[in-house]
């Protein structure tokens, strides 16, 4: 697993949309489009495996959470972490099948610090409960 921080290109945007389900596509298109000026949007990507992590659009103007999309083995998962580094377990929208769960969490833990490397100070803390992913 080799994740690199890259800027998202227009070709990447097409891939992200094709990988996302309808709900995620709708969120990406809301408010003029999340990628309308994609020059500053980055992602952590392992091009060899096709897995990637990016910040997702904010849900609600005053959300206490920051949302992320993690594409792993042909499925895009959503999770959220509390803003401002509060020490709360991340909330997953769904979990991968049990057979791939260990690899999923390893990949996610490898990608997360790469995505945050574009900031001088990490902005978010990724706390995971790997037994159930803290679904909510």
N, C-alpha and C positions, 0 to 999 in steps of 0.2 A: 504494500500500500504506500504509494508515493503521491501525496497531495501537494499541489502547488497553488499558490494564490495567483489568480489571473483575473483580468477584466473580462466581463461578459461581452461577447460580440453579437452582432445581429444573427449570425448562424447559431450561436449558443442559445439565444432567445427562442428560436424556432424549436430547438431540441427540448428546452425546458417546457415549453407549451405542449409539445407532443408527448412528453413524459407525464405531465400533470393530469389529474382527473378534472372533471368539469368544475367542481367547487374551487379548486386551486386556480384553474384557468380564469374563472370569474374574478377571483380576488386579484390576480395579476393584471387584469384588464380594467379594474375599477379606478376611478379618479384619474382618468386620462392615461392610464397604463403605467405600471411599475417600471417598465423599461423604456419609457418615452425618451429619456435621456440616459441611455445605458452606459455612457462613458465613465461614470463613476461607480458603477455597480460591480462588485467583485464576487468571486466564489472560490471555494477550495475544491479542486477537481483532481481526480485520479483518472487521467485519460485512458490509461491502460485497462482499467476495470470498468470505466464508465460511471463510477460513483461520484457524486458531488454534493456540496453543502452550500446553501446561500441563505441570506436573510430574506424572509418573506415579507410581503406587505403587512403593515400594522392593521390589526382588526379593531376598529373603533378608534375614535380620535384620542381617547384618554386611556388607552389600555395600559395596564400595569405589566404587561408581558411583551417580550420581543419574540416574534415567530420566526422559525427557520424551516426550510425544506431540505430534506436529506434524501437524495435519490440513491437507492441501493437495490441492486439486482432487479431491475425493471419496475420498481415501485417507488413512488415519491411519497415519503412520510413527512408529516408535519409534527413539530414539537415546539414548545414554548418554554422560555425561562423568564424568571422574574427580572424586571428591570433593575438597574443599579446594583447588580451583584448580590442581591439578597440571597441568602443561603437556603434556597428552596429547591426541592427535587424537580427536575424538568418534567413537564407533562407531555405525553405522547398522544397523538390522535389514534394511533393503532400500532400494534407490534408486528414485526415480521414473524413468519412461522418459527416455531420453537427450534427446529433443526438448524436455522441460520441465525438465531438470535445472538449467540456469542460473537460470531463474526460481525454482525450488524453493529453491536456495541463497540467492538474493537475499531471498526472503521470510523464510526462516529467520533470516538475519542481521539482518533488520529486527525480527522478533518477539522474539528472544532478549533484547536489552537492555530491552525494554519489560516483559517478565515479571520480570526482575531488579530493576526500578525500585522494587518494593515493599520492598526491603531498602536500608539506608543504604549498604552496601558490597556490590558484586557478589560473590556467593558462588561462582560457577562461571565458568570460562573456556570459551568455545566456539571450539575450534580445528577447522577443517574441511579435509579433503583433498578438494577439489571434483572431482578427476579420477575418484575411485572411491568417495568417501564413507566410506572406511575401513570397509567392511563387515567384520563379524566375527561 
